Amino acid sequence: MDSGRVVEIGKLFFERGPALGMKYSEDYFAAAIEAGRLRSADPRIAAMHFRGLLESEVYEPWLLNILHELPPDLIHDVVDHAVDVFMRAYGPNGN
């Protein structure tokens, strides 16, 4: 397989997976901003920040094979922490 083909497969995977999910999040945040549930901000950046917050506690340990599973209580805590920080930054009153 030539390197050009590998690049194209990676691009296709990204466009049909992570980029699509990010677009859904961006659209959701754009609607929340428009409705006044979030402060005025770039919805694409807000979506990237939220994704980063969700990944921040588990991504690196998972990648380095330190974290082997994601039990429901861990998922709950990670989401709770991410939403708390996100709303402090993007909430209509910073809370």
Beta strands, then each sheet from edge to edge (+ up, - down):
end
